[in-house]
């Protein structure tokens, strides 16, 4: 991924968040207007008789529950605004660029490591082949089925200057 692609994705996310903020603001304005009307209706209602009091109480309960929902919507809007502010900050975009550069360097290092691992693997195979050839030659030169023997240690001669 290149920085320009990451920045494009960042801008897309930022646009989507801004669109969500705008929609949320519209919903909050509409709900606020409806709550004002509901409160006005409940507060201006003539409270004469039990049925009128019950109706007013029901309107106020409806107002309370819808007001709680409105408060939740405002909290969500605050979170979206904070997220928008973060995404639109120059610090965020510079950190994004730094991360992309580090990621690019890390990819290069990983590619180099894979190359080194391939070379080491090739060297290990070559060493194994040479070792197998040397073992086969050593085995064949000392006769099949017998282990190679060291002439000094098995001849009974401890060599010059190696007396007991």
C-alpha positions in Angstrom: 0.0 0.0 0.0 1.3 3.4 -0.9 0.8 6.5 1.1 -1.5 8.0 -1.5 -3.7 4.9 -1.3 -3.8 5.1 2.5 -4.6 8.8 2.3 -7.4 8.0 -0.2 -8.8 5.5 2.2 -8.4 8.0 5.1 -10.2 10.6 3.1 -13.0 8.2 2.3 -13.5 7.3 6.0 -13.4 11.0 6.9 -16.1 11.8 4.3 -18.2 9.0 5.6 -17.9 10.2 9.2 -18.7 13.8 8.1 -21.8 12.5 6.3 -22.8 10.6 9.5 -22.3 13.7 11.6 -24.5 15.8 9.2 -27.2 13.1 9.3 -27.0 12.9 13.1 -27.2 16.7 13.4 -30.4 16.7 11.3 -32.0 13.9 13.3 -31.1 15.8 16.6 -32.6 19.0 15.3 -35.8 17.2 14.2 -36.1 15.4 17.5 -35.4 18.6 19.5 -38.2 20.3 17.6 -40.6 17.5 18.2 -39.7 17.4 21.9 -40.3 21.2 22.2 -43.8 20.7 20.7 -44.5 17.8 23.0 -43.3 19.7 26.1 -45.3 22.8 25.0 -48.4 20.7 24.5 -48.0 19.0 28.0 -47.3 22.3 29.8 -50.0 24.3 28.2 -52.6 21.6 28.6 -55.5 22.4 30.9 -55.4 20.0 33.8 -59.0 19.6 34.8 -60.1 16.2 35.6 -58.5 12.8 36.0 -58.3 12.0 32.3 -56.5 15.3 31.5 -54.0 14.7 34.3 -53.4 11.1 33.0 -52.9 12.4 29.5 -50.5 15.1 30.7 -48.6 12.6 32.7 -48.4 10.2 29.7 -47.1 13.1 27.5 -44.5 14.0 30.1 -43.4 10.4 30.4 -43.1 10.2 26.6 -41.1 13.5 26.7 -38.7 12.0 29.4 -38.1 8.8 27.4 -37.5 10.6 24.1 -35.3 13.2 25.9 -33.1 10.3 27.1 -32.8 9.0 23.5 -31.9 12.6 22.4 -29.2 12.7 25.1 -27.8 9.4 23.8 -27.8 10.8 20.3 -26.0 13.9 21.4 -23.3 11.7 23.1 -22.9 9.7 19.9 -22.6 12.9 18.0 -19.9 14.2 20.4 -18.0 10.9 19.8 -18.3 11.3 16.0 -17.2 14.9 16.2 -14.1 13.9 18.3 -13.4 11.1 15.8 -13.8 13.6 12.9 -11.5 16.1 14.6 -8.9 13.3 15.1 -9.1 12.2 11.5 -8.9 15.7 10.1 -5.9 16.7 12.2 -2.5 17.2 10.6 -1.0 15.1 13.4 -3.1 12.1 12.3 -2.2 12.4 8.7 1.5 12.8 9.5 1.3 9.8 11.8 -0.4 7.9 9.0 2.5 8.8 6.6 5.0 7.8 9.2 3.3 4.4 9.7 3.2 3.9 5.9 6.9 4.7 5.6 7.7 2.3 8.4 5.5 -0.3 6.9 7.3 0.1 3.6 10.7 -0.3 5.2 9.4 -3.3 7.1 8.2 -4.9 3.9 11.7 -4.3 2.4 13.4 -5.8 5.4 11.1 -8.8 5.2 11.9 -9.3 1.6 15.6 -9.1 2.3 15.2 -11.6 5.1 13.4 -14.0 2.8 16.3 -13.7 0.4 18.8 -14.3 3.1 16.8 -17.3 4.3 16.8 -18.7 0.8 20.6 -18.3 0.5 21.1 -19.9 3.9 18.9 -22.8 2.9 20.9 -23.2 -0.3 24.2 -23.2 1.7 22.8 -25.7 4.2 21.8 -28.0 1.3 25.3 -27.7 -0.2 27.0 -28.4 3.1 24.8 -31.5 3.6 25.6 -32.7 0.1 29.4 -32.2 0.7 29.1 -34.0 4.1 27.2 -36.9 2.5 29.8 -37.2 -0.2 32.7 -37.1 2.3 31.0 -39.7 4.5 30.4 -41.9 1.5 34.0 -41.6 0.4 35.3 -42.3 3.9 32.9 -45.2 4.2 34.0 -46.7 0.9 37.7 -46.2 1.5 37.7 -48.1 4.8 35.6 -51.0 3.5 32.0 -51.6 3.7 30.5 -52.4 7.0 33.6 -51.3 9.1 34.0 -48.0 10.7 37.0 -45.9 9.8 40.0 -46.5 12.0 42.7 -44.2 13.2 46.1 -45.9 12.5 47.9 -44.3 15.5 45.4 -45.2 18.1 44.9 -48.8 16.9 48.4 -49.9 16.0 49.6 -50.0 19.5 52.1 -47.3 18.8 51.5 -44.1 20.7 53.7 -42.3 18.2 57.0 -40.6 18.7 57.3 -38.8 22.0 54.2 -40.4 23.3 55.5 -43.0 25.6 53.8 -44.3 28.6 
